[in-house]
Amino acid sequence: MSTMKTESGDVSCHEGGTTTTPHDHHAHKAHHHSSENNPGPQELIIEGAGCASCVGKIESALKAVPGVENAEMNFAQRTVSVTGNVDAADLVKAVEKSGYNAKIAAAESEDDALAEKEQADWAYYKRLMREMTIALSLGVPLMIYSVVVGEMTVSTTGERIAWLAVGLLTLGVMVFSGKHFFVGAWQSFKNHSANMDTLIALGTGTAWVYSMVVVFVPYAVPEMARHVYFEATAMIIGLIDLGLALELKARGRTSEAIKRLIGLQAKTARVIRDEKELDVAIEQVLMDDVVRVRPGEKIPVDGEVIEGHTAIDESMLTGEPMPVEKTVGDTVAAGTINKTGSILFKATRVGKDTALAQIINMVKRAQNSKPPIGRLADVISAYFVPVVMIIAVTSALVWLNFGPDPAVAFAIVSATTVLIIACPCALGLATPMSVMVGVGKAAEAGVLIRNGEALQTASKISAMILDKTGTITLGAPKVTDILVAGEQHEDTILKLAATLESGSEHPLALAIVESAQEKGIETGKVSNFNAIAGHGVQAEVDGKTLLFGNEKLMRERNIELGDFVEKAQGLAAEAKTPMYFAVDNQLSAIIAVADPIKEDSIAAIKRLQHNGIRVVMLTGDNRATAKAVAEKAGIKEFFAEVLPEEKSKKVQELQMEGEVVGMTGDGINDAPALAIANVGFAIGTGTDVAIESADITLMRGSLHGLADAIAVSKATLRNIKQNLFGAFIYNVAGVPFAAGVLYPFFGLLLSPVIAGAAMAFSSLTVVTNANRLRFFKAQEH
Amino acid sequence: MLLINIAGIILIALIVWWFWLYKPIEAELGENDLVITVENGTYSPSRIKVPAGEPVELKFIRKDESPCSETLLIPELQISDTLPLNKLKSIQIPALKSGEYAFHCQMQMYRGQLTVN
């Protein structure tokens, strides 16, 4: 029996320097709490289980271990999944006792997978280069011979013997350098499908077989057609291998963005368990674990700070350059960098659930999705290969019937050339390669594009609707004025208002509650709370009926407003939101709240307008405030006093006018409008992004993300069009030339070698052009 | 010459029949663990019968080094995933309505089909 391998060994203890804090105790409890309630299955890899009957034996051995609830083996994968609160090492021992080997299957990190992929790619690259070298070292001298010496004809016995030797060498090249084409062609033929391998194998195979016929039975072909094409076979195989190798290299660069995102993940985390600090692999951090992060270290998983304070650089995730202050109660996100202080935080999301992991996942998915523009190319690709084979046969027949002497040679050359030039792979690659780079580029700018369709539509946006609160403004309003009616004291009003609003989640309500807290005013008890959508709130406090909301609400309840309407208008003109406060149907005060415009909103809006986009503001706020904010932000069109359910209607109205509408919002109440818009942009508040909800998510609050997203999508679409054009020219338009349409007019027939080079470099051209997108920079701001 | 022309036309007919008209037998995704091997430019089996109305799991193993085969796309289901080299990878398929769903690689050189009924 071989040595047991357990990976629990890489949990190293660091007892030195550990100080016990009250939080350590808490952590210890938290950890156990989590493992009791949510044990999560453990995966073991079984070695040496060769028969299906082993399954029962292994399962029962594991079930016998105290604490195991269930053990289920997947025989095909040779893995067993064990649930229950039990130490992994005990499970390994139990399997060992039953006569097999087991090791703990560590969750594979993205990092490892990437390294493994790169290693595999490198090995493949080296193989292709080796094969290319062999093929070209035969092909190039033959080419030079044919150009310098002239015709490669077979007339004398000596020539026959010499060419036979060359033919056998070419066969060697076909086996060594081109085996994968022939095997692939045969496999797909058996599968009733045809692909690139089919075309290359048929093309090079035809050239070789014809040449061998000329060598063996020269009398079977007309004297003028006794020509060999060994150089074409060797050159084409070599060139296509070279093309594949270079394409592989170029492809690697297209995934740079995702590599960078994966690189953000920390490899280890320092968790506190059983009052000890341990460095564990990132995959082993559990929910509710307490994690210590020191200055300069990466945050390993998402969590909530429970001790200490610090500044955290979130720029890699959000694009926001300034570090963000964090203290007890704040959330931290995996992948961000702790700058100044040391903190303890409780893990709230681990593994695949962290915001970073979700972002990586989403970018990966988006990178592989296709915008509608690629659909036609897809349809063409699907039928392309058999069509090309038919064209090749037809072309050969036409040459044989109508071609000049030597018709056989012309037929062979044209059929081979058609087969070789017409690989649809560049057509298939045109769209995905650009999307891959474009989506990655956007992610680097803090813009998450959900799929290819969103990317394409974003490039056509003609009107952008911006929600005011939280989108143009900071979304963190502050109480600016309290105008009291009658004799009451300001603080009394604030206390009542804050009590009333303590039950509401509206941002304006929050401003009032916060303002009371700042003044040290305690709130009382509230009953019969009732939110009146789009109008305000009503409740009872200390037996009094309180009403708080806009002018509409007051008018509906017939409350006398007097000269307070004018006062309110004055406040609104200063871009403040005035709200009326009535106690027992008597106007008591106006409380004004202002939500400052984000620093860069004005510049970003100007950028959108400069790019020809119609910017429209939408708000539930009163008209006067909305007007003041719109003026400040440089927006000419706005809709005020829009109820949440009316937002989507406004989107539709613009769509009816023929606009392609982008809608930007941050709140749940924007969801219907985001969904109905051609492209919905969600503003993720820093790290807590609602990744799945919108077509495009801006990870930082800045509206510059909108302009960036549109710029990237436009650049990507342009790139896709260039690629499609390039691929089309090479592969589709090249076919008639290969078949010889130019011959009757100019006496020109494409050489199979040129066709081979064109085919090999068509994919490379597409990938290289897609790579140019990497250098794209959204307009400076 | 006539013979050659007839042979050519038969060849074209064969191409049409073999690659378009002929429907190869479908492999059934049943109790046994069906693994789709990605190798030499093909998925094998490439036609898979899947029951309608219930989610299933497709298992892939990629033995082909070509970078194109790395990406598996099922456009109609908006599924796109990467297949690691020489490692089993499960793809979750949601409950589907009866019909045919194509799956392919990035360049569409490797093609397969799910037949749901």
Contacts between the chains, C-beta under 8 A, distances in Angstrom:
chain1	res1	chain2	res2	distance
A	74	B	33	8.0
A	75	B	33	7.8
A	76	B	33	3.7
A	76	B	35	7.1
A	76	B	59	7.6
A	76	B	88	7.9
A	77	B	88	5.9
A	113	B	84	6.3
A	116	B	84	7.0
A	116	B	85	7.5
A	117	B	70	7.8
A	117	B	84	7.0
A	117	B	85	7.3
A	120	B	65	6.5
A	120	B	85	4.6
A	121	B	67	6.7
A	123	B	65	7.5
A	124	B	65	4.1
A	124	B	66	7.6
A	124	B	67	7.7
A	127	B	65	7.6
A	180	B	40	7.3
A	183	B	40	5.0
A	184	B	40	4.4
A	184	B	41	3.5
A	184	B	42	7.4
A	185	B	41	7.5
A	186	B	40	7.9
A	187	B	39	7.2
A	187	B	40	4.1
A	187	B	41	6.1
A	187	B	42	4.7
A	187	B	44	7.4
A	188	B	40	7.5
A	188	B	41	5.1
A	188	B	42	4.9
A	189	B	18	7.9
A	191	B	24	7.0
A	191	B	42	4.9
A	191	B	43	7.9
A	191	B	44	6.6
A	191	B	46	5.2
A	192	B	18	6.0
A	192	B	19	6.1
A	192	B	22	5.5
A	192	B	24	5.1
A	193	B	19	6.8
A	193	B	42	6.7
A	193	B	46	6.8
A	193	B	111	5.5
A	194	B	19	5.5
A	195	B	41	5.1
A	195	B	42	7.9
A	195	B	109	4.0
A	195	B	110	7.0
A	195	B	111	7.8
A	196	B	41	7.3
A	196	B	107	7.6
A	196	B	109	5.2
A	197	B	40	7.6
A	197	B	41	4.7
A	197	B	109	7.8
A	244	B	66	7.6
A	247	B	67	7.7
A	248	B	67	5.6
A	251	B	67	5.4
A	364	B	82	7.4
A	365	B	80	6.1
A	368	B	71	5.6
A	368	B	73	6.6
A	368	B	80	3.3
A	368	B	81	7.5
A	368	B	82	7.7
A	368	B	106	7.7
A	369	B	78	6.6
A	369	B	80	5.8
A	370	B	73	7.8
A	370	B	75	6.7
A	378	B	75	7.5
A	378	B	108	6.4
A	381	B	107	7.3
A	381	B	108	4.2
A	382	B	102	7.8
A	382	B	108	6.1
A	382	B	111	7.3
A	385	B	19	7.7
A	386	B	15	5.5
A	386	B	16	7.2
A	386	B	19	4.2
A	386	B	20	6.5
A	389	B	15	5.2
A	389	B	19	8.0
A	390	B	12	5.2
A	390	B	15	5.7
A	390	B	16	7.4
A	393	B	8	5.4
A	393	B	11	5.3
A	393	B	12	5.4
A	393	B	15	7.4
A	394	B	8	7.6
A	394	B	12	7.1
A	396	B	8	7.0
A	397	B	4	7.4
A	397	B	5	6.1
A	397	B	8	4.4
A	400	B	1	7.2
A	400	B	4	6.1
A	400	B	5	7.8
A	401	B	1	7.1
A	401	B	5	7.0
A	424	B	107	7.6
A	424	B	108	7.3
A	425	B	68	7.4
A	425	B	107	4.5
A	425	B	109	6.2
A	428	B	106	6.6
A	428	B	107	3.5
A	428	B	108	4.6
A	428	B	109	7.0
A	429	B	68	7.9
A	429	B	106	6.7
A	429	B	107	5.6
A	432	B	71	7.6
A	432	B	106	5.2
A	451	B	78	7.1
